[in-house]
Amino acid sequence: MPQQKDIVKIAIQMPGAYPQLIQLDQKKPLSAVIKEVCPDNYALQYADGVQTYITESNRLDIKNGCILRLTKAPGRCAEDLYKGIQSSDSGVRCDSLKELASVSTDVTFAQEFISRDGHLLLVKIVEDSNESNAIMTHTLTGFMELMDHGIVSWENLSCVFIKKQVSLDILESMVLSSHSLFLQVKHEVTMERLIAHLQVTNPQIQTKAMALLMALLQTAGDSDRQDMFAFLNKKNLRQYIYKNIIHSSGSVQDEMAHYLYVLQSCYLEPPGASHEDASGQLQPGAERHPSRFAAGCNNSNPGQDLVRTPPGLLALDTMFYFASRYPDAYSRFVLENSSREDKHECPFARSSIQLTLILCEILRIGEPPSETRSDYHPIFFSQDRLMEELFCVCIQLLNKTWKEMRATQEDFDKVMQVVREQITRTLSSKPTSLELFKNKVNALNYSEILKLRQTERLHQEETLAPPVLKVQQHSVRTRPAAPLMAAEFPPLWKRLFVTTHCVWQSDAATLKLKERLKPELLELIREQRLNRLCQGTMFKKISNRRRQDKLWYCRLSPNHKMLHYGDVEEDTDNPPIETLQEKIPVADIKGLLTGKDCPHMKENKSKQNKEVLDLAFSLTYDVEEDSLNFIAPSRTDFCLWTDGLSVLLGREMSSESTRSELEILLSMEIKLRLLDLENVPIPDCAPVIPKPPSNYNFCYDFSQTEQ
């Protein structure tokens, strides 16, 4: 008698009949199960979602309630299609190739078809090029799906196949597979042809052409890459992308946005620099005050400040560019600071080196392109020498901010933090031209930064504050833990009584009170994390070929007993839980892995850049080999999901988000507890809102304060 845990209750759908309910014994051989319900040469396949063949290796994925259907065995299906492709009837060939393109996504079928040298049959069709467009389309689609499984090597393809190739997807995979194929594709597919594909109006063709171009640029050596860039610059590729892709009638899709980000990263590499020539050219504006020019540098050997990379000699390049391209602004900067007191001067060299480093970090110069990022800057495609031009705008911004803050040498780091924030906030608004960036960043003066910081701090406290129901002297009672959502909290007027008293953190009684409050607030955070998992998140899959259909959604069931997940389309927003075909019982989850310990990070060692590692986590379940792998969209989502999964597994939440939110909640709760509210009545209802004034002439326009 099989144990209950080895029995799965499923339905098997047979052609022309109602589904048959059976109890599948997972310890019983799959071939014996199939023989009980059907004759030989048949197999089981999922009826919904991705229709994968059931094999001994994946049968443990079958869960209670699954619907399977009987279909031709993969070997028989492969044999029938192999014969159909060789038929003399073009209609039969077309239908067979169309079906092949559909079923080749299954690895079990692909193994059977390739074992019959079916992929070589497809290669011959491409090399002969005697078929209709429909047949060629199905042939190339099926061939791409077969090769995606990695069963056979791309190295076996002939030069004739490459010359006849019209599929940009296949060419991209060939380039990424080996250096020898890269050289062949580079020789056969010229930059002229790729640019021609980018000039069409079809977004899909543009995306595939951009994918191939990025594969060529990333695989090429330094000399080849520079030659490619020179040719692309000669053809004004960036300006074309700016006009016809970024500013096209439709929005830029995620995949194209990723390739634009990669192109930006490849272009923004630090150029070579001549230390001696550049430093010599900087002297005319600084010769009157050489000590002030070098302020902040290593006075005994200023070159030591340029050893660190980034920015390295790029900092000297940007200084030289500023002095030579905008000599009046450069002289004004140096002479203006020369007339100030020593403690109030803004050191040009030190500021330039630090500013160049900030720009390198914001633009990610010197970092390899990430597989997940898509945050390109439209301004890059509209402006030549973007790094140098941004430096010229931002060094003048730095001098302006220095004056607004009335800074001294001791305030250098504070000024640079403000300047970083000004640049980051302005670039996040996606300015499309250098002039627009200049106007926005100069409008974001120091007083505006202070206002934004205050607003964000109040908003954060408003969002994370625990709800207050009743306040008594030196005590606050909170209702049971609830999600940390702004809509769940009392209106702001109920917390207008909150004020800050003397420093309390060092007080022993206060520390003891914090320890008493911590369990209750942690429970509040736990419930918020579980509610976030119930809402669900869209995740991206990472593969050798970025494709628009590589998206999936995962969410926790309302009763916290099942994790539901499944593939979704890009435009899907919060899919219902019923549409997610796959599910994992929470009780079957054995462990939570993060970073380099995740199976998908071990399998894709070439993609283990730090950013992806910081966003990766996996769930192991049933047996050690089974895992559900995630790449979080952001660090915030990573913290929310790992915390929520830790709660489900009965573990402590350890993310930086938990620590930060707990500290904020404790701080606000302690402030409430320390209020002296004796004889201070707190109303039960909100005060009446007065009528609006007859005019607003008393309002002051703060935007006019800075001219």
Sequence and secondary structure as in RCSB ss.txt:
>XXXX:A:sequence
MPQQKDIVKIAIQMPGAYPQLIQLDQKKPLSAVIKEVCPDNYALQYADGVQTYITESNRLDIKNGCILRLTKAPG
RCAEDLYKGIQSSDSGVRCDSLKELASVSTDVTFAQEFISRDGHLLLVKIVEDSNESNAIMTHTLTGFMELMDHG
IVSWENLSCVFIKKQVSLDILESMVLSSHSLFLQVKHEVTMERLIAHLQVTNPQIQTKAMALLMALLQTAGDSDR
QDMFAFLNKKNLRQYIYKNIIHSSGSVQDEMAHYLYVLQSCYLEPPGASHEDASGQLQPGAERHPSRFAAGCNNS
NPGQDLVRTPPGLLALDTMFYFASRYPDAYSRFVLENSSREDKHECPFARSSIQLTLILCEILRIGEPPSETRSD
YHPIFFSQDRLMEELFCVCIQLLNKTWKEMRATQEDFDKVMQVVREQITRTLSSKPTSLELFKNKVNALNYSEIL
KLRQTERLHQEETLAPPVLKVQQHSVRTRPAAPLMAAEFPPLWKRLFVTTHCVWQSDAATLKLKERLKPELLELI
REQRLNRLCQGTMFKKISNRRRQDKLWYCRLSPNHKMLHYGDVEEDTDNPPIETLQEKIPVADIKGLLTGKDCPH
MKENKSKQNKEVLDLAFSLTYDVEEDSLNFIAPSRTDFCLWTDGLSVLLGREMSSESTRSELEILLSMEIKLRLL
DLENVPIPDCAPVIPKPPSNYNFCYDFSQTEQ
>XXXX:A:secstr
   GGGEEEEEEE TTS  EEEEEETTS HHHHHHHHS SSEEEEESSSS  B  TTTGGG  TT EEEEEE HH
HHHHHHHHHHT S HHHHHHHHHHHHHHTTSHHHHHHHHHTTHHHHHHHHHHH  S HHHHHHHHHHHHHHHHTT
SS GGG  HHHHHH   HHHHHHHHHH HHHHHHHHHHS HHHHHHHHTSS HHHHHHHHHHHHHHHHHS HHHH
HHHHHHHHHTTHHHHHIIIIITSSS   HHHHHHHHHHHHHH       HHHHHHHTSTTTTT HHHHTTTS SS
 GGGGG STTTTTHHHHHHHHHHHH HHHHHHHHHHHHTS GGG   HHHHHHHHHHHHHHHHTTTS   SS   
  HHHHH TTHHHHHHHHHHHHHHHHHHHTT  GGGHHHHHHHHHHHHHHHHHT  SSHHHHHHHHHHS HHHHH
HHHHHHHHHHHHHH    SEEETTEEE  S     GGGS  GGGGTT    S  TT HHHHHHHHHHHHHHHHHH
HHHHHHHHHH EEEE   SS  TT EEEEEE TTSSEEEEEE  TT  S  GGG  EEEEGGGEEEEEEGGGSHH
HHHTGGG  HHHHHHEEEEEESSTT EEEEE SSHHHHHHHHHHHHHHTT    SHHHHHHHHHHHHHHHHHHT 
  TT    SS        S  TT   GGGS  
